[in-house]
Amino acid sequence: AEVARSVFVEYDAHFTARGLDEASLDVTQTCKDREMTGLELAEELRRRVQERTRGLTCSVGIAPNKLLAKVCSDINKPNGQYQLVGEREAVMRFTSTLPVRKICGIGRVTEQVLASI
């Protein structure tokens, strides 16, 4: 975990670690500074994690906010990436097809409550 985090900090000095194998990064400024797209940066980050950890893969979600990025990171696992464009129509189309359970913090009980509404 420490080796992967040493890569993450190079892209976002204030990244948020979420357990041993997960992190949230805001790479907006890094993309601007390096004149890279989110997809390009994600490919580079995944490659560097794999090189430095000697084989550990990671999946990346690129989205307008951390909640959506987390959902996106699950789409092309393992060792993949998915980008949700930050346009209202794209976000609405994407979220309208999601099971409510995909939203972080929504468990079985809350899912049942929401389904009954």
C-alpha positions in Angstrom: 0.0 0.0 0.0 2.8 2.4 0.8 4.4 2.0 -2.6 1.2 2.7 -4.4 0.6 5.7 -2.2 4.0 7.0 -3.1 2.8 7.1 -6.7 -0.5 8.7 -5.8 1.1 11.6 -3.9 3.0 12.5 -7.1 -0.4 13.2 -8.8 -2.3 14.6 -5.8 -0.4 15.6 -2.7 -3.7 15.7 -0.8 -5.1 12.4 -2.0 -7.5 10.5 0.4 -6.5 6.9 1.3 -9.6 4.7 1.6 -8.3 1.4 3.2 -5.3 -0.5 2.0 -6.1 -0.7 -1.6 -8.2 2.3 -2.5 -7.6 6.1 -2.8 -9.4 9.2 -4.2 -7.3 11.7 -6.1 -8.2 15.1 -7.6 -5.9 15.3 -10.6 -7.6 18.3 -12.2 -4.6 20.6 -11.7 -2.1 17.9 -12.5 -3.8 17.3 -15.9 -3.6 21.1 -16.6 0.0 21.4 -15.5 1.1 18.4 -17.6 -1.2 19.1 -20.5 -2.7 15.6 -20.3 -6.2 14.3 -20.4 -7.7 12.4 -17.6 -7.4 9.2 -19.6 -3.7 9.8 -20.4 -3.0 10.5 -16.7 -4.9 7.4 -15.6 -2.9 5.2 -18.0 0.3 6.7 -16.7 -0.7 6.3 -13.1 -1.7 2.7 -13.5 1.5 1.9 -15.4 3.7 3.5 -12.7 1.8 1.7 -9.8 2.4 -1.6 -11.6 6.1 -0.9 -12.2 6.9 0.4 -8.7 5.0 -2.4 -6.9 6.3 -5.0 -9.3 3.0 -6.2 -10.6 0.2 -4.7 -8.6 -2.6 -3.5 -10.9 -5.1 -0.8 -10.2 -8.4 0.3 -11.7 -9.2 4.0 -12.2 -12.5 5.8 -12.4 -12.5 9.3 -14.0 -15.5 11.4 -13.3 -16.7 14.8 -12.2 -16.8 13.9 -8.5 -15.3 11.2 -6.1 -18.6 9.3 -5.7 -19.0 8.8 -9.5 -15.3 8.1 -9.9 -15.6 5.3 -7.3 -18.5 3.8 -9.3 -16.5 4.2 -12.6 -13.5 2.5 -11.1 -15.5 -0.7 -10.7 -16.5 -0.9 -14.4 -13.4 -2.2 -16.1 -11.8 -4.2 -13.3 -9.2 -5.5 -13.0 -6.5 -3.1 -14.2 -8.8 -1.0 -16.3 -10.2 2.5 -16.4 -13.5 4.2 -17.2 -14.2 7.8 -17.9 -17.6 9.5 -17.3 -17.6 12.8 -19.1 -18.5 15.7 -16.9 -21.5 16.8 -18.9 -24.9 16.9 -17.3 -26.6 14.7 -20.0 -23.8 12.0 -19.7 -24.0 12.0 -15.9 -27.8 11.7 -15.9 -27.7 8.9 -18.5 -25.0 7.0 -16.5 -26.7 7.4 -13.1 -30.2 6.5 -14.4 -29.0 3.0 -15.2 -27.2 2.4 -12.0 -28.6 0.1 -9.3 -29.0 2.2 -6.2 -26.7 -0.4 -4.4 -23.7 0.9 -6.5 -23.8 4.1 -4.5 -21.2 4.1 -1.7 -23.0 3.8 1.6 -26.2 2.2 0.3 -26.6 -1.2 1.8 -29.3 -3.9 1.7 -31.6 -2.2 4.2 -31.5 1.2 2.6 -31.9 -0.4 -0.8 -35.1 -2.0 0.4 -36.4 1.2 1.9 -35.8 3.1 -1.3 -37.4 0.4 -3.4 -40.5 0.7 -1.3 -40.9 4.4 -2.0 
